[in-house]
Amino acid sequence: MPETEPSSVPAGPEWDHLEKLAAEAAEVAASLLRAQTGAQLQISAKSSRTDLVTDMDVACEAAIVEFLTAWRPDDAILGEEGSGRDGTTGVRWIIDPIDGTVNFVHGHPGFGVSVAAEAAGQVVAGAVIDPMLNETFTAHRGGGARVNGSPIHVRPDGDLALALVATGFSYAHERRRRQAEVLGELLPVIGDIRRVGGAAVDLCSVACGRVDAFFEVGLNPWDYAAGVLICEEAGAIVQDLNGGAPSSDFVFAASPGVADTLLKLLKDAEADQL
C-alpha cells in the first residue's frame, strides 16, 4: 500500500497532486473497460429503461474507491453507483465510473471515466479518460487543462452560425419532447448539434475545441464535476443559465466567442424549463 497523505485540506500548490491521483484512479477503471469492451455484460435499468447500469459500472467504481482509499483513507467519497462515506480531511472524491453507460453497452464511442477532487466544497482537481480514444483530460484549479499532458484551450473564434453545440437528452421520455423544442429554436441559427451521449466527454470536447459549446439539464455532480473544471481551466465560460455555478438544474460551457449569444438563445427558449 502506498504511503498515505496527511489528513488536511490541501493548499493550492498541492492540487496538482490531487490531479495526478484523479488521473491514476481513472486509469484503473479505464484499463478495466478497455479489456471488457465486447464481452458479455450484466445489464439492468435504474430510473428508466434507457438509464442503464452494468456490472462493469459497479466493478470500476469499486476499483477507483480501492485505489483512492489506499492513498487517502480519510477523504470523503461520492460515487454514482452508491459508494459513499464521510471524511475528515475536507477533501471529497466525486466519481462516475462509466459516464455514458449506454454507449459502453453498445460499443459506441463517447463514454468515459470521471474522477474529481473537491476541497472545502470547491472542485480543485479532476480527470476524464476516454478509453476508446486513449485520451486523458486533466486539470487542477489555476494550473490549466491538458490532454495526455499537452495543454488544451477552447476554440478561439466565435461565429455562432458555424458553431457545433453539444447536448444530451433526459432518460425521462416525457422530457425529451421539450428538449427537442429547444433544439428547434437553436438549429436555424447555429452550425449544428452534436449528441455524443456522455457529458464528461462532451465537456472535454469543449475544452479542447472540438465543439464550441455544451449544455444539458438534469445532470448529477459526478457527471460534470471533473469536466466543468477542465473546461474552466481551458478558458471556457462555465455557469448555469442565469450566471450562477453549474448545477443539476443546468450546465453550460462554451468558448467566450459564442457564450453570450448562445446563452441568450437558451434563455429565450427557456431551456431549463423541462
C-alpha positions in Angstrom: 0.0 0.0 0.0 1.4 3.4 -0.8 2.2 5.9 1.9 -0.9 7.9 2.8 -1.2 11.7 2.6 -1.6 13.9 5.6 -5.2 14.4 6.8 -5.6 18.0 5.9 -7.2 20.2 3.2 -4.5 20.6 0.6 -3.3 24.1 -0.3 -3.3 25.3 -3.8 0.2 24.2 -4.7 -0.8 20.6 -3.8 -3.8 20.5 -6.1 -1.6 19.2 -8.8 -1.0 16.1 -6.7 -4.8 15.5 -6.4 -4.9 15.9 -10.2 -2.4 13.1 -10.6 -4.3 10.9 -8.2 -7.5 11.5 -10.1 -5.9 10.6 -13.4 -4.3 7.4 -11.9 -7.6 6.4 -10.3 -9.5 7.0 -13.6 -6.9 4.9 -15.5 -7.5 2.0 -13.1 -11.1 1.9 -14.4 -10.3 2.8 -18.0 -8.0 -0.3 -18.2 -10.8 -2.5 -17.0 -13.1 -1.0 -19.6 -10.7 -1.5 -22.5 -10.3 -5.2 -21.5 -14.1 -5.6 -21.2 -15.3 -4.0 -24.4 -17.2 -6.5 -26.4 -17.5 -9.0 -23.6 -20.8 -10.2 -22.1 -22.2 -7.8 -19.6 -24.8 -8.0 -16.8 -27.2 -5.1 -17.6 -30.0 -3.6 -15.6 -32.1 -0.4 -15.6 -32.2 2.4 -13.0 -34.5 5.4 -13.4 -35.9 4.2 -16.8 -35.4 1.5 -19.4 -32.8 3.6 -21.1 -30.9 4.5 -17.9 -28.6 1.5 -17.7 -26.1 0.2 -15.2 -23.8 -2.8 -15.8 -21.6 -5.0 -13.6 -18.7 -3.0 -15.0 -20.0 0.2 -13.6 -20.0 -1.3 -10.2 -16.6 -3.0 -10.6 -15.0 0.1 -12.0 -16.3 2.2 -9.1 -15.1 -0.3 -6.6 -11.6 -0.3 -8.2 -11.4 3.5 -8.1 -12.5 3.6 -4.5 -10.0 1.0 -3.6 -7.2 3.0 -5.3 -8.1 6.3 -3.6 -8.6 4.7 -0.2 -5.1 3.3 -0.4 -3.7 6.7 -0.9 -6.1 8.9 1.1 -8.2 6.7 3.5 -9.7 9.7 5.4 -11.2 11.5 2.4 -14.9 11.5 1.7 -16.3 9.8 -1.4 -19.4 10.3 -3.6 -19.9 7.7 -6.3 -22.7 7.3 -8.8 -23.1 3.6 -8.1 -23.6 4.1 -4.4 -20.1 4.3 -2.9 -20.2 6.9 -0.3 -18.5 7.8 3.0 -17.8 10.9 5.1 -14.3 12.1 5.6 -12.2 14.1 8.0 -9.8 15.9 5.6 -12.1 18.4 3.8 -11.5 16.5 0.5 -14.2 14.6 -1.3 -13.8 12.5 -4.4 -16.7 12.6 -6.9 -16.7 9.5 -9.1 -18.5 8.4 -12.3 -17.0 5.0 -13.2 -18.7 5.0 -16.7 -20.2 8.2 -17.9 -22.2 7.2 -20.9 -23.0 3.6 -20.0 -25.4 3.2 -22.9 -22.5 4.0 -25.3 -20.3 1.4 -23.4 -23.0 -1.3 -23.7 -23.3 -0.7 -27.4 -19.6 -0.4 -28.0 -20.1 3.1 -29.2 -17.5 5.9 -28.6 -18.3 8.7 -26.2 -18.2 7.0 -22.8 -15.6 8.0 -20.2 -14.4 7.7 -16.6 -14.6 10.8 -14.5 -12.9 11.4 -11.2 -12.8 14.8 -9.4 -11.4 16.1 -6.1 -13.4 18.6 -4.1 -11.7 20.6 -1.3 -13.8 22.6 1.1 -16.7 22.4 -1.3 -14.9 23.5 -4.4 -13.7 21.2 -7.2 -9.9 21.6 -7.3 -8.7 18.7 -9.5 -10.1 16.3 -11.9 -9.6 13.8 -14.7 -11.7 12.4 -17.5 -10.5 9.4 -19.6 -11.9 8.4 -22.9 -10.8 4.8 -23.1 -11.6 4.3 -26.8 -9.6 7.3 -27.9 -6.9 6.7 -25.2 -7.2 10.4 -24.2 -6.7 11.5 -20.6 -8.0 15.0 -19.8 -6.8 16.6 -16.6 -6.8 19.9 -14.7 -6.2 21.4 -11.3 -7.5 24.8 -10.3 -5.2 27.5 -11.5 -3.0 25.1 -13.4 -4.6 25.0 -16.9 -6.0 21.9 -18.7 -4.3 19.2 -20.6 -4.9 16.1 -22.7 -2.3 13.4 -22.5 -0.1 16.0 -20.9 -0.3 18.7 -23.6 -2.1 22.0 -22.9 -5.6 22.5 -24.4 -7.7 25.5 -24.9 -11.2 26.3 -26.1 -11.8 27.2 -29.7 -10.6 30.8 -30.2 -13.1 32.1 -32.8 -16.7 32.9 -32.2 -19.1 32.6 -35.1 -22.3 31.1 -33.7 -23.6 30.4 -37.2 -20.8 27.9 -37.6 -20.7 26.6 -34.0 -21.0 23.0 -33.1 -23.1 22.7 -29.9 -23.2 19.5 -27.9 -26.0 18.5 -25.6 -27.7 15.5 -24.0 -31.2 14.2 -23.6 -33.0 13.1 -20.4 -33.6 9.5 -19.6 -37.2 10.5 -18.9 -39.1 10.2 -22.2 -41.7 12.8 -21.3 -38.9 15.5 -21.0 -37.4 14.7 -24.4 -40.2 16.4 -26.4 -39.4 19.7 -24.6 -35.7 19.2 -25.3 -36.4 18.7 -28.9 -38.4 22.0 -28.9 -35.3 23.8 -27.5 -33.2 22.3 -30.3 -35.8 23.6 -32.8 -35.1 27.1 -31.6 -31.3 26.7 -31.9 -30.8 24.8 -35.2 -31.7 27.6 -37.5 -29.0 29.9 -36.1 -26.1 27.6 -35.1 -23.8 25.4 -37.2 -25.1 22.1 -35.9 -25.9 19.9 -32.9 -23.7 17.1 -31.6 -25.2 14.4 -29.3 -22.4 12.1 -28.2 -24.1 10.6 -25.1 -21.6 11.3 -22.3 -21.5 14.7 -20.5 -17.9 14.3 -19.3 -16.5 13.6 -22.7 -18.7 16.4 -24.2 -17.3 18.9 -21.7 -13.8 17.8 -22.6 -14.6 18.3 -26.2 -15.5 22.0 -25.4 -12.2 22.3 -23.5 -10.1 21.1 -26.5 -12.0 22.9 -29.2 -13.8 20.0 -30.9 -17.1 21.7 -30.2 -17.9 25.3 -29.3 -20.4 24.7 -26.5 -22.3 22.2 -24.4 -25.5 22.4 -22.3 -27.6 20.0 -20.5 -30.4 19.8 -17.9 -30.6 17.2 -15.1 -27.0 16.1 -14.7 -25.6 14.8 -11.4 -22.5 16.1 -9.8 -20.5 13.0 -10.9 -21.4 13.7 -14.5 -19.9 17.2 -14.6 -17.5 17.8 -11.7 -14.3 17.0 -13.4 -15.4 18.1 -16.9 -16.5 21.6 -15.7 -13.1 22.2 -14.0 -11.3 21.1 -17.2 -13.5 23.5 -19.2 -12.8 26.4 -16.8 -9.1 25.8 -17.0 -9.2 25.6 -20.8 -10.8 29.1 -20.9 -14.5 28.3 -21.3 -17.4 30.3 -19.8 -19.0 27.8 -17.4 -22.2 28.5 -15.5 -25.9 27.7 -15.2 -28.4 29.5 -17.4 -28.6 32.6 -15.0 -25.0 33.2 -14.3 -24.6 31.0 -11.2 -22.5 27.9 -10.7 -23.3 24.9 -12.9 -25.7 22.5 -11.1 -28.1 19.7 -11.8 -30.6 22.4 -12.9 -28.4 23.5 -15.8 -24.8 23.1 -17.0 -23.5 25.4 -19.7 -19.9 25.6 -21.1 -18.8 27.5 -24.1 -15.9 29.3 -25.7 -16.1 33.0 -24.9 -16.7 33.9 -28.5 -20.2 32.3 -28.6 -21.1 32.2 -25.0 -23.2 35.4 -24.6 -25.2 34.9 -27.8 -25.9 31.3 -27.1 -26.9 31.9 -23.5 -29.5 34.5 -24.7 -30.9 32.0 -27.2 -31.2 29.3 -24.5 -32.8 31.8 -22.1 -35.3 32.8 -24.8 -36.1 29.2 -25.4 -36.5 28.6 -21.7 -34.1 25.7 -22.0 -34.0 25.0 -18.3 -37.8 24.6 -18.1 -38.3 20.9 -18.5 
